[in-house]
Structures are given as C-alpha cells and as structure tokens.
Amino acid sequence: MAYSTRAVALAVVALMVGLAAGYGLAAATTGGRATATVTVGGSVATVTVPVTSTAAPAKKVFSIGFTLPLSGELSSIGKIWEKVAQLAIEDLNREVQAYGFNVEFRAVILDDGTSDEKALQNVQSFAQQGIKVVIGPAASSQVKVVKSYADSNKIVIISPSSTAPTLAIPNDFIFRTVGSDAGQARVLATLAYQEGARKVVVFHRNDEYGKAFADFFERYFKEVGGTAIKVPYQTGLPDYASEVAALASKVQSEGADAVVLIAFDTDGANILSHAAETPALSSVRWFISEGPHGAEELLSQAVGQFASKVRLLGTRPLFIANPLYEDLKSRVAQKFNVELSVFCENLYDAVKLAGWAILRAGTYDGEAIRAALVEVAKTYYGPSGWAMFDSAGDKAQQDYGIWAIVPGGPKGYQFKDVGLYERGTVIFLERPYQ
Amino acid sequence: MVPGMQQVVLNTVQYALFYLVFSIPLTLSYRTTKVMNFAHANFITYGAYTAIFLHGVLGLNTMSIAAVAAFLVAGSMAVLSNLLVFAPLQRRGSSLSIVMIASMGLWIVYKYLLYIVTDIAHHYTAKNFVSYGRITYVDIPRIVVGGAELSQALVAGLAVASITIASLYVILEKTKIGRAMRAVADNPVLAEVSGIPRALVANLTWFICGGIVGVGGVVWTSFSGATTPEAGDSMILQVFTVGFIGGLVSLLRTGIGAVLIATIENMGIALLNTYLNVPVSFKPFLTFTTLIATLILFPPLGAGGGLPYRFLRRGSRR
C-alpha cells in the first residue's frame, strides 16, 4: 500500500512538473535571460550584480508581453523571432539609456503554440500582470481572437506579421507593423500573370489569413485577366499527403498551369515535399505567399530540387536594399548563427516602437500608449523601413520583395531575394533557376 | 476515373500501413493490460524524434539503426509508464477511467518533455527540431513498380508492417510467452492463478507495443514533410478510431479498420472532391462519422465487440 501511494504521488508530481514546464518554460527561460543582460550598465557604479539592483535609485521597469508561436505551425520562424525579440529589447534598453532615461524594458515571452485559444490566454495573463503592451500574436486568426479582449481591456496589441485585410479596422487597439495582404495579393497576382500563368489553383489555409488572401488574390488575378480556382485545406493536420493528392486531381481536371500556395511554414513544407513526389504537380509553375519564407524545412533536398523544377517564386513584405535590414541580418547571424526569416524586421521594429511609445505616453496606460504609438511611428525608420501607420493601424508604406529557393549556403539550399514590386510590375534583380 | 488516382491509391496504401503499425499495438496493449493509453501518441512522436535526433545531431541517416534505437526508446518509455503510473494505479484498484485520465496526464508530460529536449538540442546545434523536414535514408532499397519508383516511406512502411504482423503472429501463436499474453488478455485473474507472471507479461507487452509504434514513428520521418513534437497527437484520434473498429480486441479487425479509415480519408475525399466538389478540408468529418457509426452500430466498443468476456476470447484468437 505504502509503495503504491508513493507511486501515485510520483505520478501526480510528474504531471505537475509537466504542466508547469509547459506553461512556464518559455517565459521563465527567456524572461530570465533578458533581465540579466539588460540591467548591465546601470547608472550607479556600485551595482556589480545586475539582477539584484537594490542599490540603484529606483529604475523604472516596464514589461512588454510577447505571445510568440514557439511551437505549432509557425514554430520554425517563431524560434528565430524569439532571438530577434531579445536582441530588440537589448537594443532598446541601450538606446533609451543613451538618451538618459532611467528605465528598463523587460520581455515577458509566452508561447502560444500558433493556437488561437492559447494566444487569448496569454493576452489575458498579461492583463492580469498589468502589462499594457503586447507584441504578437503572429497569425491573423489569433489576432482576430484576441481583438475584442484587447479592445475592451485597452491593451495595445502590435502584431509583426498578421496580414489579413479583414483585420484592417480603424480606432481599435490592434496595430500591425506590416502591410495588409490586400497589397501582397496584388503583387502575387502580378507576379503569377507576368510569369505566364493564366489559370491557377489557389491552394490555401482554411483560416483567416488563407481565406482573405485567396479572396484578394482571386480579385486581382481576375483584374489582370487570369482565372483563379480556390481550394482550401484544413489546417493543423499531421500530414497533407491526401490534400496534395486532391490538389493534383484538381490541377489536372481544371487544366491549370500554376499552383498558388498560401501557407504557414510547417504545412507549407509538408505540402511542397509531397508535391515534389507528384508528377502532375511538378509540371506546373508554383507561386507562394510569405508564410513559409525562412523555414528550415524548405531547404531540404526534396523541396530544393522541386523549387528549381517548378521555378518556385514567392512574395513577401520587404524593404529591399535597406542598410538597417542588412545590419540586423548580420548581427543576428553573428550572435545566434541563424538567418533572418520573414517578419523578423517587422518584429524588431514593433519592439522599438512599443518602447518609445511607452516613454512618450508618460504613463503606463493603454489609451495613452496607443495615441503615442501613432506619433512615434511617424518619425521612426527601422529595418522594415518607415513605420508610419495608416488609419487602420497597419504599416502605411509596405514594399514587397520576390524570393526564391536556390542552391548554396551551408544547408545545400538557401532563400534568396531576387526581385521587387514597383509601380505595378515585378522587377527581377536577378533570374534564379537558369 | 479521377485524375491523379495513382497518387491517391499510393497514399491510401501508405496511410493504411501507418494506421496498421500504430493501432495494432494499441489494441494489443489494451486487451492485455486494460489501459486506454493516450500516451500512445507519444510513442509515435518519440520514435520519430529518435530518428530526428540521430539525424540532426549525429548526422546518421540509416533507417535500420534509427529503427532499433526507436524501438528501445519507445519500448522503454512504455514500460516506464506502466511501472510508474499504470501498474501502481491498477494495484490500488483504480477504475479504467482513472487510469485513462492518468495516461492523458502522461501524454502532456511527455509532450512538453520533448519540447524541452528539442529546445536544448536547438541551443547546441542551431537546428530547428520543433519542425523537422523529411529525412532521406541511405539504406532503403529502390523498388520500381511499373516504371514508377516507390517512395522510401512506402518501401519502409511495407517492410515494417510485414515484419510486425509476421513477428506478432509468431510470438502470439507459437511461443509460450505469446500464449501467456493471450491468457492474461482473456482472463487476468485465472492466468495469474495458473502461474503466469502477470506483471512480467504486462511489461513485456508494453515493451513490444511501444517499440513497434516507435519504429512506425521512424517511418513517419521519411514520409512527412515536417515532423513536429505534436505529430503523434494529431494522429491519435485516427489511431483510436481504427482501434475501436477492432473493438480494441481483435487484431484482424483492427487491420481491417486501418485499411478502411485510410481508404475513407484518401479515396473517399478524393472522389467526393472531384464529383461533388466537397472541400478537402472535410476529411476529419468523414473519419469521425465512421467512428460514431461504428460505435453506434456495434456497442459497446465497436466492431470487435469490446469487453464482454466471450468476445474477448473469440477476438483474441483472430
């Protein structure tokens, strides 16, 4: 009896440890690290141990919440974002101290598993901690879920990557440091048409992002004279082999000449690697949204070879030839040994904007910070370009780049920006796949 | 004829093989130990991640080695789960549902444990283990059928499924320990009274079941374009559906269930999509309609008849 009681107790303890690890891990590890680094260089010379700052004259600490996709369907890029977020917080602290502010910004990072419900839970727990500014969530469907809670509790949400045009709503607490997909859909439609596609199957995520993107793509592709057939797929599956088989049937039965894929990273990589094994899908062109850009799984041999075979081209929000972007890219590569993925620069700017808006507001209050954020962004220029917001709180000036997957780099294949969109046409800076 | 039918057929076969390898051990472990084990999902994932870590950290791309390692890892995991959680609960007379809920707890524990390990591995290698691309193995023979080369996953899946079925047949029908396993499944008390070491049989069953599922997980890494620490989780409901079709008793009917669910999920949706324009995203709807129909038509536990003793005995001979 005693033995079994002990065993049960052990099981319960194991359970608790698991749960605690699940909820607390991301926050605990990252929060701790951020704290340790940012307090270095406090204004009082006697402060030798950075964390125990009891001797310093009350340095004001502001917490910025992060709800990031460290697991789930955006995890490949989420992992890179976590590093960029840390770097941005370090830079921000160094900058405000250089301006003489006796303040410190602290990152509280939570994982939302790319899930809508967890993103909402995270924002709610930020609210309970009194945090008024939250960076993220990443996906549009998540932003949609947290929106009403954020609005009614006056929490400023700055998403670096939500692009669904349906969320371009004025006077709310949602800001996006990236342009809406109404713009990107036009670029992708132009790209596909310019490359010779006339009848395309749009294979898209059946969620807020995928549906809105597909609708706008269809509209613009029709405008330029093409035909688009939309095929949605269920998200969150372990594998997409049967979806890809159905896509192949559709492409053949419709006689389409190209596939347009609107995906995130895990699903995108999965779909591309199955498409690589399907002859019917290897003989048409492929065009792709920004979602999977930067995900390591796309650099596998199977996907790399497929990319050159179908001359895969993607679009993504990017300010081409920005020295600040290049600087961020090299610093991240040097410090963390990773390549920048899509939206890293938008995330970096979101952190900087949040920090300066908190200082400009003068008070840690949602409404004041919201008003200050709009003003700060007007004169802020960062790795993602000029950050000014439009009336809906989205990035007003958004440029788009064209990317490809080409041989090279340590993994055998690498992402490369090969062109840009300028006044209604796509201009190639170089021709990949020749 | 649906265009692209060839691919649909190949996918059906591939999925049938996966469901077979994942759900036969579920049925076997349930009927021997009476644990409705949700941590079964973790055996799949841990098997896959054994191969992924061997590939990502050590650069190993030999499936046979990965399969042996995965068998040991997932098999030991299953034994540990039994020793630390299931067996103590059962000794205290916990009901089936209590043990089942404990297995759900274990499921979560194992999942986050894997996230911790992937984070540590990521820290040291700068590789992304939270979503890992398909692995191409060097030791899988190239097989060409009718001018088309079979994918690695299909070749490996066929091999693993045949070996599994053959060895389970031999173990269960021809060996003393297999007869002991069947005796415990039929009537644990009677088996114990007649001198069969029940605890040992249970642990051995767990080891074999966990191990087989782990090897299936290795095959998964040669199939899926991106494996995540939740790969097994998102498959567990299908695997349980297949198990329920077998009533969690009959191995033969579990096999039929695997083929049935794979056919519905692949052929069914392809036909519905082509002829009736049903969106592909309806796939899970079909699976679970089948599950509910099976449970309603054949209570209490699906087509195998489930728990009543006479069904147990009949089923276990199949």
Contacts between the chains, C-beta under 8 A, distances in Angstrom:
chain1	res1	chain2	res2	distance
A	3	B	88	7.4
A	4	B	88	4.6
A	4	B	89	8.0
A	4	B	91	5.0
A	4	B	92	4.9
A	5	B	92	8.0
A	7	B	84	6.4
A	7	B	85	7.6
A	7	B	87	7.8
A	7	B	88	3.2
A	7	B	89	7.9
A	8	B	88	5.9
A	8	B	89	6.6
A	8	B	92	6.8
A	10	B	84	6.1
A	11	B	84	6.4
A	11	B	85	4.6
A	11	B	88	7.1
A	11	B	89	7.3
A	11	B	102	6.1
A	11	B	105	7.4
A	11	B	106	8.0
A	14	B	84	7.4
A	14	B	85	7.7
A	14	B	105	7.8
A	14	B	106	7.6
A	14	B	109	5.5
A	15	B	102	8.0
A	15	B	105	4.2
A	15	B	106	7.7
A	15	B	108	7.5
A	15	B	109	6.0
A	17	B	109	7.1
A	18	B	105	7.2
A	18	B	108	5.3
A	18	B	109	3.1
A	18	B	110	7.7
A	18	B	111	7.9
A	18	B	112	5.2
A	18	B	113	6.8
A	19	B	108	6.7
A	19	B	109	7.9
A	19	B	112	7.9
A	21	B	112	4.8
A	21	B	113	7.3
A	21	B	115	8.0
A	21	B	116	6.3
A	22	B	108	6.7
A	22	B	111	7.7
A	22	B	112	4.1
A	22	B	115	7.6
A	25	B	112	7.2
A	25	B	115	7.2
A	25	B	116	6.6
A	25	B	119	7.7
A	29	B	119	8.0
A	70	B	130	7.5
A	71	B	115	6.3
A	71	B	130	5.9
A	71	B	228	7.5
A	71	B	229	6.9
A	71	B	230	7.5
A	72	B	228	7.7
A	72	B	230	7.5
A	75	B	128	7.6
A	75	B	130	4.2
A	75	B	131	5.2
A	75	B	228	7.0
A	76	B	128	5.3
A	76	B	130	7.0
A	76	B	131	4.7
A	79	B	122	6.7
A	79	B	128	5.8
A	79	B	130	6.3
A	206	B	279	7.6
A	206	B	281	4.8
A	231	B	279	7.6
A	231	B	280	6.7
A	232	B	279	5.7
A	232	B	280	7.4
A	232	B	281	5.5
A	233	B	280	5.4
A	233	B	281	5.7
A	234	B	280	7.2
A	234	B	281	3.7
A	234	B	282	7.8
A	234	B	283	6.4
A	234	B	284	6.6
A	236	B	234	6.6
A	237	B	234	6.3
A	237	B	283	7.9
A	238	B	224	6.9
A	238	B	230	7.8
A	238	B	231	5.1
A	238	B	232	7.9
A	238	B	234	4.0
A	238	B	235	4.9
A	239	B	223	7.1
A	239	B	224	4.9
A	239	B	225	7.5
A	240	B	225	7.4
A	241	B	11	4.8
A	241	B	14	6.9
A	241	B	15	7.4
A	241	B	223	7.5
A	241	B	266	7.9
A	242	B	8	7.4
A	242	B	11	5.3
A	242	B	15	7.5
A	242	B	265	5.9
A	242	B	266	4.5
A	242	B	269	6.2
A	242	B	270	7.2
A	242	B	280	7.5
A	242	B	283	6.6
A	243	B	280	5.0
A	243	B	283	7.6
A	244	B	7	7.8
A	245	B	4	6.1
A	245	B	7	4.5
A	245	B	8	4.7
A	245	B	11	5.3
A	245	B	266	6.8
A	245	B	270	6.1
A	246	B	8	7.9
A	246	B	269	6.4
A	246	B	270	5.4
A	246	B	273	5.0
A	246	B	274	8.0
A	246	B	280	4.5
A	247	B	280	7.7
A	248	B	3	7.5
A	248	B	4	3.9
A	248	B	7	5.8
A	249	B	2	5.4
A	249	B	3	4.9
A	249	B	4	4.3
A	249	B	5	7.8
A	249	B	8	7.4
A	249	B	270	6.1
A	249	B	273	7.0
A	249	B	274	5.6
A	250	B	273	7.4
A	250	B	274	8.0
A	252	B	3	3.6
A	252	B	4	5.6
A	253	B	3	5.1
A	253	B	274	6.6
A	265	B	131	6.6
A	265	B	226	7.7
A	266	B	131	4.7
A	266	B	226	4.6
A	266	B	228	6.1
A	267	B	226	7.7
A	269	B	131	7.2
A	269	B	133	6.1
A	269	B	225	5.0
A	269	B	226	4.4
A	270	B	224	6.3
A	270	B	225	3.5
A	270	B	226	4.7
A	271	B	225	6.9
A	272	B	225	6.6
A	273	B	133	7.1
A	273	B	134	5.1
A	273	B	224	8.0
A	273	B	225	3.2
A	273	B	226	7.6
A	274	B	225	6.0
A	277	B	151	5.9
A	278	B	4	7.3
A	278	B	7	5.4
A	280	B	3	7.3
A	280	B	4	5.4
A	280	B	7	7.7
A	295	B	128	7.8
A	295	B	131	7.1
A	296	B	127	7.1
A	296	B	128	4.6
A	296	B	131	7.7
A	296	B	133	6.9
A	297	B	128	7.7
A	297	B	131	5.8
A	297	B	132	6.9
A	297	B	133	3.7
A	297	B	134	7.9
A	297	B	225	6.7
A	297	B	226	4.7
A	298	B	133	7.6
A	299	B	133	7.5
A	300	B	133	4.0
A	300	B	134	6.0
A	301	B	136	6.5
A	302	B	133	7.9
A	302	B	134	6.0
A	302	B	136	7.2
A	302	B	225	7.9
A	303	B	133	7.3
A	303	B	225	7.6
A	336	B	126	7.4
A	337	B	126	4.6
A	338	B	126	6.2
